[in-house]
Amino acid sequence: MHFRGGGKLAGSAARGKGHDACDGEAYPVYARTTDRRSADDHEVTAQSGVTERDAGNQCRCRADCLTAERWHGARLADGPRHPVPGIPPESTTRQAGAEGPWNARLPHFRAEFTPSAGDELQTEYLVPRDQAVAAIAALDGLAARIAPVLLTCEFRTVAADGLWLSPCYGRDTAALHFTWRKDPAAVAALLPQIEDRLAPFDPRPHWGKLFTLPAARIRAGYPRFGEFAQLMARYDPGGKFRNSFIDSIFR
């Protein structure tokens, strides 16, 4: 799992306690596990601390994050790691506390390389931040079904905003992201199961990634959806900026 920190939620959220203690530690943090039942098999790599910046806008990593052998219960990696298992780490942003301008430190991957695995599918559901641990726990029973299709997953938090159709509208948000193997049939069969498990947490899907939530549930998740639809009808009466997907949601 790939946790994004830096004033956001990080690794110990997966264990259901102390998640705020990780805020500001590193951004991002790659957390790998070979046996999810054993804490001894969890491994983390700190990419870059962003808790402070010097006069040249260089991101500095907290020393205590890098010198300890274990961090929030997980073993520190002994070298750079790619978030997707089996891929060499050369394409990733430098890890282990390297310093540099924020625009070179915050991305997951270097601009001159293909990001992630390249040939993949993606899904992301956004839930209220204060329900993040419960939402992760709700998916635990699907682990055996998720694992064969999964390349990597990412967990991040985002502050609330006031944009009417933003998945973060009106609530501090936790996002559960999945990068899937390119197996559309398997992913399509799995998504309704994930959505059912997350239903108690009012999930909002990422608009640009895969989901199967029905339009009625999506509309219900946005308090000002109706007002946005009225603006669409007013400023685009001929539907010039619509397509079949938008029509399916705003019918």
C-alpha positions as CSV (number, residue, x, y, z in Angstrom):
1,M,0.0,0.0,0.0
2,H,1.2,3.5,-0.8
3,F,0.4,6.0,1.9
4,R,0.7,9.7,1.2
5,G,1.6,11.8,4.3
6,G,3.0,15.3,4.5
7,G,0.2,16.8,6.7
8,K,-2.0,13.9,5.6
9,L,-2.8,10.5,6.9
10,A,-0.1,7.8,6.8
11,G,0.9,4.3,7.6
12,S,-0.6,3.4,11.0
13,A,-4.1,4.1,9.8
14,A,-4.1,0.6,8.4
15,R,-3.7,-0.8,11.9
16,G,-6.7,1.3,13.1
17,K,-4.9,3.4,15.6
18,G,-2.6,6.4,15.9
19,H,-3.0,7.5,12.3
20,D,-2.7,11.2,13.1
21,A,0.7,10.6,14.7
22,C,2.0,10.0,11.2
23,D,0.9,13.4,9.9
24,G,3.7,15.4,8.3
25,E,6.2,12.6,8.6
26,A,6.9,11.9,4.9
27,Y,5.3,12.3,1.5
28,P,4.8,9.8,0.2
29,V,5.4,6.6,2.2
30,Y,5.5,3.3,0.4
31,A,4.3,0.5,2.6
32,R,4.8,-3.0,1.4
33,T,3.7,-6.3,3.0
34,T,4.5,-9.8,2.1
35,D,2.3,-11.3,4.8
36,R,-0.5,-9.1,5.9
37,R,-0.9,-11.1,9.1
38,S,2.5,-10.4,10.4
39,A,3.9,-6.9,11.4
40,D,7.4,-8.2,10.9
41,D,6.8,-8.5,7.1
42,H,5.7,-4.9,6.7
43,E,8.2,-2.6,5.0
44,V,8.1,1.2,4.5
45,T,10.1,3.6,2.4
46,A,10.1,7.3,3.1
47,Q,10.3,9.3,-0.1
48,S,10.7,12.8,1.3
49,G,9.8,14.7,4.4
50,V,8.0,18.0,3.8
51,T,7.6,19.1,7.4
52,E,9.9,22.0,6.7
53,R,11.5,23.9,3.9
54,D,14.7,25.9,3.7
55,A,15.2,29.4,2.2
56,G,15.7,27.7,-1.3
57,N,12.3,25.9,-1.0
58,Q,14.1,22.6,-0.5
59,C,12.0,19.8,1.1
60,R,13.8,18.4,4.1
61,C,13.2,15.0,5.6
62,R,12.9,14.5,9.3
63,A,16.0,12.8,10.6
64,D,14.2,10.6,13.1
65,C,12.2,9.1,10.2
66,L,15.3,7.8,8.5
67,T,17.6,6.7,11.4
68,A,15.3,4.3,13.2
69,E,15.2,0.7,12.0
70,R,11.4,0.6,12.4
71,W,8.8,3.3,11.7
72,H,5.3,3.0,13.2
73,G,5.8,-0.7,13.6
74,A,7.1,-1.4,10.1
75,R,10.7,-2.2,9.0
76,L,12.4,0.6,7.0
77,A,13.4,-0.5,3.5
78,D,17.1,-0.9,2.8
79,G,16.9,0.8,-0.6
80,P,14.5,2.4,-3.1
81,R,11.3,0.7,-4.0
82,H,8.8,1.0,-6.9
83,P,5.2,1.0,-5.7
84,V,4.3,-1.8,-8.1
85,P,6.1,-5.0,-7.2
86,G,8.6,-6.3,-9.7
87,I,9.3,-3.0,-11.4
88,P,12.8,-1.5,-10.9
89,P,12.8,1.8,-8.9
90,E,14.7,4.0,-11.4
91,S,11.5,5.7,-12.6
92,T,10.5,6.7,-9.1
93,T,11.2,10.0,-7.3
94,R,14.4,9.6,-5.2
95,Q,13.6,8.1,-1.8
96,A,15.3,7.8,1.6
97,G,15.0,11.5,2.5
98,A,16.5,13.1,-0.6
99,E,16.1,16.8,-0.6
100,G,15.1,19.1,-3.5
101,P,12.5,21.5,-4.8
102,W,8.9,20.6,-4.0
103,N,8.0,20.0,-7.6
104,A,10.7,17.4,-7.9
105,R,10.0,15.8,-4.5
106,L,6.2,15.4,-4.4
107,P,5.5,13.4,-7.5
108,H,5.6,9.6,-7.3
109,F,7.5,9.2,-10.5
110,R,10.1,11.2,-12.5
111,A,8.6,13.1,-15.4
112,E,10.9,11.5,-18.0
113,F,9.5,8.0,-17.3
114,T,6.2,6.2,-17.8
115,P,4.3,6.5,-14.5
116,S,3.3,3.5,-12.5
117,A,3.0,0.3,-14.6
118,G,1.8,2.2,-17.6
119,D,-0.7,-0.5,-18.8
120,E,-3.2,-0.6,-16.0
121,L,-6.7,0.4,-14.8
122,Q,-7.5,2.6,-11.8
123,T,-10.3,3.1,-9.3
124,E,-10.6,5.5,-6.3
125,Y,-13.4,6.0,-3.7
126,L,-13.4,9.0,-1.4
127,V,-15.0,8.8,2.0
128,P,-15.2,11.0,5.1
129,R,-11.8,11.3,6.7
130,D,-13.1,10.5,10.2
131,Q,-14.4,7.1,8.9
132,A,-11.2,6.2,7.1
133,V,-10.1,3.4,9.4
134,A,-13.6,1.8,9.4
135,A,-13.7,2.0,5.6
136,I,-10.4,0.2,5.3
137,A,-11.5,-2.4,7.8
138,A,-14.8,-3.0,5.8
139,L,-12.7,-4.0,2.8
140,D,-10.6,-6.5,4.7
141,G,-13.0,-9.4,3.9
142,L,-12.4,-8.8,0.2
143,A,-8.6,-9.1,0.4
144,A,-8.4,-12.5,-1.2
145,R,-10.5,-11.3,-4.1
146,I,-8.7,-8.0,-4.5
147,A,-5.2,-9.3,-4.4
148,P,-5.1,-11.2,-7.7
149,V,-6.2,-8.2,-9.7
150,L,-4.3,-5.5,-7.7
151,L,-1.0,-3.9,-8.7
152,T,-0.8,-1.4,-5.8
153,C,-3.1,0.7,-3.7
154,E,-2.8,4.2,-2.4
155,F,-4.3,5.9,0.6
156,R,-4.4,9.7,0.9
157,T,-6.3,12.4,2.7
158,V,-7.5,15.7,1.3
159,A,-9.0,18.8,3.0
160,A,-12.6,19.7,2.4
161,D,-13.4,22.1,-0.4
162,G,-16.5,24.1,-1.6
163,L,-16.6,22.8,-5.2
164,W,-20.0,21.4,-5.9
165,L,-19.0,18.3,-7.7
166,S,-15.7,17.7,-6.0
167,P,-15.5,14.3,-4.2
168,C,-14.1,16.4,-1.3
169,Y,-17.0,18.8,-1.2
170,G,-18.0,19.8,2.4
171,R,-15.9,17.2,4.2
172,D,-12.3,16.3,5.0
173,T,-11.7,13.3,2.9
174,A,-9.8,10.0,2.8
175,A,-9.2,8.4,-0.6
176,L,-8.8,4.7,-1.3
177,H,-7.1,4.2,-4.6
178,F,-6.5,1.0,-6.5
179,T,-4.3,0.4,-9.5
180,W,-5.5,-2.7,-11.2
181,R,-4.0,-5.2,-13.6
182,K,-5.4,-4.6,-17.1
183,D,-8.2,-7.2,-16.7
184,P,-11.4,-5.3,-17.4
185,A,-13.7,-8.2,-16.8
186,A,-12.2,-9.1,-13.4
187,V,-12.2,-5.5,-12.3
188,A,-15.8,-5.0,-13.4
189,A,-16.8,-8.0,-11.4
190,L,-15.0,-6.8,-8.3
191,L,-16.1,-3.1,-8.2
192,P,-19.7,-3.7,-7.1
193,Q,-18.4,-5.8,-4.2
194,I,-16.1,-3.0,-3.1
195,E,-18.8,-0.4,-3.5
196,D,-21.2,-2.5,-1.4
197,R,-18.7,-2.7,1.4
198,L,-18.1,1.0,1.3
199,A,-21.8,2.0,1.0
200,P,-22.2,2.8,4.8
201,F,-19.5,5.5,4.3
202,D,-21.1,7.4,1.5
203,P,-18.3,6.9,-1.0
204,R,-17.8,9.3,-3.9
205,P,-16.0,7.8,-6.8
206,H,-13.2,9.6,-8.6
207,W,-14.8,11.0,-11.7
208,G,-11.9,10.0,-14.0
209,K,-11.5,6.4,-12.8
210,L,-13.5,3.2,-13.0
211,F,-16.6,2.6,-10.9
212,T,-20.1,1.0,-11.2
213,L,-22.1,3.0,-8.7
214,P,-25.6,3.8,-10.2
215,A,-26.3,7.4,-11.2
216,A,-28.9,7.8,-8.4
217,R,-26.4,7.0,-5.7
218,I,-23.8,9.4,-7.2
219,R,-26.4,12.2,-7.4
220,A,-27.4,11.6,-3.8
221,G,-23.8,12.1,-2.6
222,Y,-23.6,15.7,-3.7
223,P,-25.8,18.2,-1.8
224,R,-25.7,20.8,-4.6
225,F,-26.0,18.4,-7.5
226,G,-29.4,19.8,-8.5
227,E,-28.1,23.3,-8.6
228,F,-25.1,22.2,-10.8
229,A,-27.5,20.5,-13.2
230,Q,-29.5,23.7,-13.5
231,L,-26.3,25.6,-14.4
232,M,-25.5,23.0,-17.0
233,A,-28.9,23.4,-18.6
234,R,-28.6,27.2,-18.5
235,Y,-25.1,27.5,-20.0
236,D,-25.0,24.5,-22.2
237,P,-28.6,24.0,-23.4
238,G,-27.5,22.1,-26.6
239,G,-25.2,19.7,-24.7
240,K,-22.1,20.7,-26.6
241,F,-19.9,19.8,-23.6
242,R,-21.7,16.6,-22.8
243,N,-21.1,13.0,-23.7
244,S,-22.8,9.7,-23.1
245,F,-21.2,9.3,-19.6
246,I,-22.3,12.8,-18.5
247,D,-25.8,12.2,-19.9
248,S,-26.0,9.0,-17.9
249,I,-25.3,10.9,-14.6
250,F,-27.3,14.0,-15.4
251,R,-30.3,12.5,-17.1
